[in-house]
Amino acid sequence: MTSDAPETKSLNFIEEIMEADLASGKHGGRIQTRFPPEPNGYLHIGHAKSICINFGLARKYGGKTNLRFDDTNPVKEDVEYVDSIREDVRWLGFDWAGEYYASDYFPLLYDYAEYLIQQGKAYVCDLNEAEIREYRGNFHTPGRPSPYRDRSASENLDLFRRMRAGEFPDGSRVLRAKIDVQHPNMNLRDPLMYRIRRAHHHRTGDAWCIYPMYDYAHGVSDALETITHSICTLEFEDHRPLYDWFLEQDVDARFFQRPLPRQIEFARLNLTHTVMSKRRLLQLVQEGIVAGWDDPRMPTICGLRRRGYTPEAIRSFAERVGVAKRDMVAEVGLLESCIREDLEANALRRMAVIRPLKLTITNMAEAEAFEVELANHPDRPELGTRKVPFSNTLWIEQDDFREEAPKKWFRLAPGAEVRLRGAALVRCEEVVKDAAGNVVELRCTWDPASKGGNAPDGRKVKGTLHWVNAATAVEAEVRLYEPLFPAEDPMDVPEGQDWHQGINPGSLERVKAKLEPSLAGAEVGQRFQFERMGYFAVDPDSRPGAPVFNRTVSLKDSWAKIEAKG
């Protein structure tokens, strides 16, 4: 017995939590999430997953999402990154209820720190960084209390205010939470709350010389914004007790509304054949290995956008990867499958020859030239048609000719007949080579009766090739991208080797291609299927008369598969 009822998709664990909270009325039926990037680099595909989760869940349950920049480290942050993050979020199809900055809360964070000092929950410590690390111990060595741990509240308050006033040099003192120096969770061994750092902040300028640590500022910022569900990646699971501790010390609810936010962790996204560390991505940029953050070989959102990826494809990828509790590595092939599906359904078709080989039709006069009418999309007649000129001098792909044709080869070879897409049947009669023995021209004959691509006598021709008319061809630079890292895990290198050694020197190939005339006016960002070749997007480097196309993703080549099998 079958049912026509739509299949019900099971809830992920975050959805289960949210629905339980909504059912209990925990937050008055309210869902409020946030996306809190640090503006110290460009967002990558892993951040895209987090964006889709935070904004997507809020959208599903009628809630709101804040965009908050966790700008607590002025040394590494910049307005450039803020602007890029805004652009990426909007491009992915989301908008935020409010835009906030951790720096908005610097006065409140400071006030709450003073409150914790007064409650005996925080103290000023004079140990330097190395000494703090030594006193903290490790998983095998118990921590020891700082010699300054038992300062009075009044002394701590005085010292903290003098830190704020700029009396002490950088690194000379810190403010620490007073929790438990021997706690099995290292994050609770009197963690740092503030450090002295004289650095110009991109929003607050030089107003502050002390800056809050992320673990302190993050939870407090969530609470101040009345976030209901603070969704973050799995590496913060061990930090959750600290997140809760900071908020729970507001015992009289002077600072934070109840109920407090709940931190929920999900598995971060890793992708094969690339690196996802901001530090390593920055290295690739600074060392000139890539052309910038938006280089199409980068896993950054702006890099994927420049390569020709669509927001729909990335959202589909995030959905297919799903929300899990264990870290996972997604195959780059899954991401490529998502963009193929999207562009297969939506990209206009065009003909382009990437590696041109001249084809001359010897029995066709110039006066016999004609136009071929081709569909812009085989499955979408509403997208119309275009006319493509056809004459006796054409370009075809070098790979569509073999002087010695192997078995099951249905493309051109001496004596072989093929169909030129939508135009006519041609037979290879002569092969012209240069002095070095390279094939430079094929001289063919055509069957005028086959105009349109079919033989009137009904003979079967299996091979169909794309082509470009030589006289009207548009010359373009086409950039062919391969993975920057051939290895699935670029960080899995033999001992003594650097991860740089795994970089693919052939990750970018620039070729001079021949395109059909309709592509002359293609605009930056437009995406096309170059028939039989793959999907391509117009690069921002394009100029009038000098278009540049990036290969977004290739088509699956059946012959390449046959050859690979031997």
Helices and strands as residue ranges (DSSP letters): H 13-24, E 32-35, H 45-60, E 64-69, H 79-91, E 98-101, G 102-105, H 106-118, E 122-125, H 129-136, H 153-165, E 174-177, G 186-188, E 192-196, E 210-212, H 214-224, E 229-233, G 234-239, H 240-248, E 262-266, E 269-271, H 278-286, H 301-307, H 311-321, E 328-330, H 332-346, E 348-350, E 352-353, E 356-361, G 366-368, E 370-375, G 381-383, E 385-390, E 393-397, G 398-400, E 417-420, E 424-433, E 439-446, G 448-450, E 464-465, E 468-469, E 474-481, G 499-502, E 508-515, G 517-521, E 527-530, E 534-538, E 548-554, H 558-565
